[in-house]
Amino acid sequence: MLPPQIMQLLEEMRLERIRGASWMAQKGAEAYLLLANLLEGDALEKALEEMREELPRVNPTMASLYNLVRFIPITGDPNVLRTRAEEFLRLIAESKREIGNIGSELIDNGDVVITHSYSSAVLEVLAAAKRKGRSFRVVLTESAPDFEGLSLANELSALGVPYEVITDAQIGLFSEDATLALVGADNVTRDGAVINKAGTYPLALACYDNNVPFYVAAESFKLHPELTSGEVELLERPYVKNGHKIRNFLFDVTPWRYIRGIITELGILVPPKDI
């Protein structure tokens, strides 16, 4: 049985509604750091075996959790565990900075960037473009029903980046005037599909129809080494409104043929051949 402190942290991750796969990976690595402070020897080994089962179950759609548990060895030495978890945290930070540097080169003065949901990698690209003096504006969806887009709007406001929030239903209308689409990812499958907040696929279709280049920003630990798009478990979280049960899949699948490139810390990958 995992220590209560770890179970509490896993439950916090399970209940999170706004932040995505990068945040999940960070919190997962922090859980390992906490384990290193609590256990050692056989007790630590048993806990790490259990974490390999429990952590991906927090959100089975997210490749970052799958890759994190593969990154962490089964060991009874808390110093080994601590070193490995800290290395993963460094990877998260370094990857995001490099993605921002690479992705910002796609944004030119006068561009209109359209996005959906909240992605820390997308935010890093936009922030890097702002730091480089690029003049652009962002169109972002409110991203119902959890309204992650409003969190992104707050971040853009703090950065001084001009933005406009639209309802999800207006994706097709506003993509006509966009010059670049940029979204995050919770999972990039072996066959090059992108799993992201539901509504990403309609945005990709609208951009394809309007000849708007569609890019994805994702750290390499979001690339799933085994699963294809048809094998990923898509979480559903139904809710009730005005007495009616509302179907609510959290993610959808965007096929590779609608994606111009995936911006990673390794460079821009072209799916599926580079995956």
C-alpha positions as CSV (number, residue, x, y, z in Angstrom):
1,M,0.0,0.0,0.0
2,L,1.4,3.4,-1.0
3,P,1.8,5.9,1.8
4,P,-1.1,8.3,2.5
5,Q,0.9,11.3,1.3
6,I,1.4,9.7,-2.1
7,M,-2.3,8.6,-2.4
8,Q,-3.3,12.2,-1.6
9,L,-1.0,13.5,-4.4
10,L,-2.4,11.0,-6.9
11,E,-5.9,12.0,-6.0
12,E,-5.0,15.7,-6.6
13,M,-3.7,14.7,-10.0
14,R,-6.9,12.7,-10.7
15,L,-9.1,15.7,-9.9
16,E,-7.2,18.3,-11.9
17,R,-9.4,19.8,-14.7
18,I,-7.3,22.6,-16.3
19,R,-3.6,21.6,-16.5
20,G,-2.5,18.9,-18.9
21,A,0.1,16.2,-19.5
22,S,3.2,18.3,-18.7
23,W,1.8,19.3,-15.3
24,M,0.8,15.6,-14.7
25,A,4.4,14.5,-15.4
26,Q,5.8,17.1,-13.1
27,K,3.4,16.1,-10.2
28,G,4.2,12.5,-10.9
29,A,8.0,13.2,-10.6
30,E,7.3,15.1,-7.4
31,A,5.5,12.0,-6.1
32,Y,8.6,10.0,-6.6
33,L,10.7,12.6,-4.8
34,L,8.3,12.3,-1.9
35,L,8.6,8.6,-1.9
36,A,12.4,8.9,-1.7
37,N,11.9,10.9,1.5
38,L,9.5,8.4,3.0
39,L,10.8,4.9,2.2
40,E,13.9,2.8,1.6
41,G,14.9,-0.8,1.0
42,D,12.2,-3.4,0.3
43,A,9.4,-1.0,1.3
44,L,10.6,1.4,-1.4
45,E,10.9,-1.3,-4.1
46,K,7.3,-2.5,-3.4
47,A,6.0,1.1,-3.5
48,L,7.7,1.7,-6.9
49,E,6.2,-1.5,-8.2
50,E,2.8,-0.3,-7.2
51,M,3.5,3.2,-8.7
52,R,4.1,1.5,-12.1
53,E,0.5,0.4,-11.9
54,E,-1.2,3.3,-10.1
55,L,0.4,6.4,-11.8
56,P,-0.7,5.6,-15.4
57,R,-4.2,4.9,-14.1
58,V,-4.5,8.5,-12.9
59,N,-5.1,9.4,-16.6
60,P,-4.4,6.5,-19.0
61,T,-4.8,8.8,-22.0
62,M,-1.6,10.7,-21.1
63,A,1.6,9.3,-22.5
64,S,3.7,11.4,-20.1
65,L,2.7,9.2,-17.2
66,Y,3.4,6.0,-19.1
67,N,6.9,7.2,-20.0
68,L,7.6,8.6,-16.5
69,V,7.1,5.2,-14.8
70,R,9.4,3.6,-17.4
71,F,12.0,6.3,-16.7
72,I,12.1,5.5,-13.0
73,P,14.0,2.3,-11.9
74,I,12.8,-0.2,-9.3
75,T,15.3,0.4,-6.5
76,G,15.5,0.3,-2.8
77,D,18.0,3.2,-2.7
78,P,16.2,6.5,-2.2
79,N,19.2,8.5,-3.5
80,V,19.0,6.7,-6.9
81,L,15.2,7.4,-7.0
82,R,15.8,11.0,-6.1
83,T,18.4,11.5,-8.7
84,R,16.3,10.0,-11.4
85,A,13.2,12.0,-10.5
86,E,15.2,15.2,-10.5
87,E,16.5,14.4,-13.9
88,F,13.0,14.0,-15.2
89,L,12.0,17.4,-13.8
90,R,15.0,19.0,-15.5
91,L,13.9,17.3,-18.7
92,I,10.5,18.9,-18.4
93,A,11.9,22.4,-17.9
94,E,14.6,22.1,-20.6
95,S,12.3,20.6,-23.2
96,K,9.7,23.4,-22.7
97,R,12.3,26.1,-23.1
98,E,13.7,24.5,-26.3
99,I,10.2,24.0,-27.7
100,G,9.5,27.7,-27.1
101,N,12.7,28.7,-29.0
102,I,11.9,26.4,-31.9
103,G,8.2,27.1,-32.1
104,S,8.5,30.8,-31.9
105,E,10.3,30.9,-35.2
106,L,7.1,29.9,-36.9
107,I,5.4,33.1,-35.7
108,D,5.8,36.2,-37.9
109,N,4.7,39.8,-37.4
110,G,1.1,40.2,-38.2
111,D,0.2,36.5,-37.6
112,V,-3.1,35.4,-36.1
113,V,-2.5,32.2,-34.1
114,I,-5.6,30.1,-33.3
115,T,-5.5,27.6,-30.4
116,H,-7.7,25.4,-28.3
117,S,-7.5,24.5,-24.6
118,Y,-4.6,25.2,-22.3
119,S,-1.1,24.0,-23.1
120,S,2.0,25.0,-21.2
121,A,4.1,24.1,-24.3
122,V,1.9,26.4,-26.5
123,L,2.2,29.1,-23.9
124,E,6.0,28.8,-23.9
125,V,6.0,29.2,-27.7
126,L,3.8,32.3,-27.6
127,A,5.9,33.8,-24.7
128,A,9.1,33.2,-26.6
129,A,7.7,34.9,-29.7
130,K,6.7,37.9,-27.6
131,R,10.2,38.1,-26.1
132,K,11.7,38.1,-29.6
133,G,9.6,41.2,-30.4
134,R,7.1,39.5,-32.7
135,S,3.8,41.3,-33.1
136,F,0.9,38.9,-33.3
137,R,-2.5,38.1,-31.8
138,V,-4.1,34.9,-30.5
139,V,-7.6,33.6,-31.0
140,L,-8.4,31.0,-28.4
141,T,-11.5,29.0,-27.5
142,E,-13.1,29.1,-24.1
143,S,-12.7,25.3,-24.1
144,A,-15.9,24.2,-22.4
145,P,-17.0,22.6,-20.2
146,D,-13.9,23.1,-18.0
147,F,-12.9,26.4,-19.7
148,E,-9.2,25.9,-19.8
149,G,-9.0,28.6,-22.5
150,L,-9.8,31.2,-19.9
151,S,-6.7,30.2,-18.0
152,L,-4.6,30.7,-21.1
153,A,-6.3,34.1,-21.6
154,N,-5.1,35.1,-18.2
155,E,-1.6,34.1,-19.0
156,L,-1.6,36.0,-22.3
157,S,-3.0,39.1,-20.6
158,A,-0.1,39.0,-18.2
159,L,2.4,38.7,-21.1
160,G,0.8,41.6,-22.9
161,V,-0.2,39.4,-25.9
162,P,-3.4,40.6,-27.7
163,Y,-6.0,37.9,-27.7
164,E,-9.7,37.2,-28.4
165,V,-11.7,34.4,-26.7
166,I,-14.4,32.6,-28.7
167,T,-16.9,29.9,-28.0
168,D,-15.9,26.4,-29.2
169,A,-18.7,26.4,-31.8
170,Q,-17.0,29.3,-33.7
171,I,-13.8,27.4,-34.4
172,G,-14.7,27.0,-38.1
173,L,-15.7,30.7,-38.5
174,F,-12.5,32.1,-36.9
175,S,-10.1,29.7,-38.5
176,E,-10.8,31.4,-41.8
177,D,-8.8,34.4,-40.7
178,A,-6.0,32.6,-38.9
179,T,-2.5,32.3,-40.3
180,L,-1.3,29.6,-37.9
181,A,-2.8,27.0,-35.6
182,L,-1.0,25.8,-32.6
183,V,-2.2,23.3,-30.0
184,G,-0.6,21.0,-27.3
185,A,-0.9,17.3,-26.9
186,D,-1.5,14.7,-24.2
187,N,-0.3,11.9,-26.3
188,V,1.3,11.4,-29.8
189,T,0.8,7.8,-30.9
190,R,3.1,5.5,-32.8
191,D,1.1,6.1,-36.0
192,G,1.4,9.9,-35.7
193,A,-2.0,10.9,-34.4
194,V,-2.4,13.5,-31.7
195,I,-4.6,13.0,-28.6
196,N,-5.6,16.3,-27.1
197,K,-8.5,18.2,-25.6
198,A,-11.8,17.3,-27.4
199,G,-12.3,19.9,-30.0
200,T,-8.8,19.7,-31.4
201,Y,-9.9,17.5,-34.2
202,P,-12.6,19.9,-35.4
203,L,-10.0,22.7,-35.3
204,A,-7.6,20.6,-37.4
205,L,-10.4,20.0,-40.0
206,A,-11.3,23.6,-40.2
207,C,-7.7,24.6,-40.6
208,Y,-7.2,22.0,-43.3
209,D,-10.2,23.3,-45.2
210,N,-8.9,26.9,-44.9
211,N,-5.2,26.1,-45.7
212,V,-4.0,27.1,-42.2
213,P,-0.9,25.2,-41.2
214,F,-1.7,23.2,-38.1
215,Y,1.2,22.5,-35.6
216,V,1.4,20.7,-32.3
217,A,3.8,21.5,-29.5
218,A,4.7,18.5,-27.4
219,E,7.7,17.4,-25.4
220,S,9.2,14.1,-26.5
221,F,8.0,12.3,-23.4
222,K,4.5,12.7,-24.8
223,L,5.3,10.4,-27.6
224,H,3.9,7.0,-26.8
225,P,6.3,4.2,-27.9
226,E,3.7,1.5,-28.2
227,L,0.1,2.5,-28.6
228,T,-1.5,3.4,-31.9
229,S,-4.4,5.9,-32.2
230,G,-7.1,3.2,-32.0
231,E,-5.6,1.7,-28.8
232,V,-5.6,4.8,-26.6
233,E,-8.2,4.9,-23.9
234,L,-10.1,8.2,-24.1
235,L,-11.4,9.3,-20.8
236,E,-15.1,10.3,-20.5
237,R,-16.4,12.5,-17.7
238,P,-20.2,12.9,-18.2
239,Y,-22.0,15.6,-16.2
240,V,-25.6,16.7,-15.6
241,K,-26.9,20.1,-16.7
242,N,-30.5,21.3,-16.3
243,G,-31.5,17.6,-15.6
244,H,-29.8,16.3,-18.7
245,K,-26.9,13.9,-18.8
246,I,-24.2,15.4,-21.1
247,R,-21.6,13.1,-22.8
248,N,-18.2,14.5,-22.3
249,F,-15.1,12.8,-23.6
250,L,-12.1,14.8,-22.5
251,F,-9.9,14.0,-25.5
252,D,-10.2,13.4,-29.3
253,V,-7.9,12.0,-31.9
254,T,-6.5,14.1,-34.7
255,P,-5.0,12.0,-37.6
256,W,-1.5,12.8,-38.8
257,R,-2.6,13.9,-42.2
258,Y,-4.0,17.1,-40.8
259,I,-0.8,18.0,-38.9
260,R,2.0,20.0,-40.5
261,G,4.5,19.2,-37.8
262,I,5.0,18.4,-34.1
263,I,7.3,20.9,-32.3
264,T,9.5,19.0,-29.9
265,E,12.8,19.8,-28.1
266,L,14.4,17.6,-30.7
267,G,13.1,19.7,-33.6
268,I,9.9,19.7,-35.7
269,L,8.8,16.2,-36.4
270,V,6.7,15.3,-39.4
271,P,4.2,12.5,-38.5
272,P,4.2,9.7,-38.9
273,K,7.6,9.0,-40.4
274,D,9.6,10.9,-37.8
275,I,7.7,9.6,-34.8
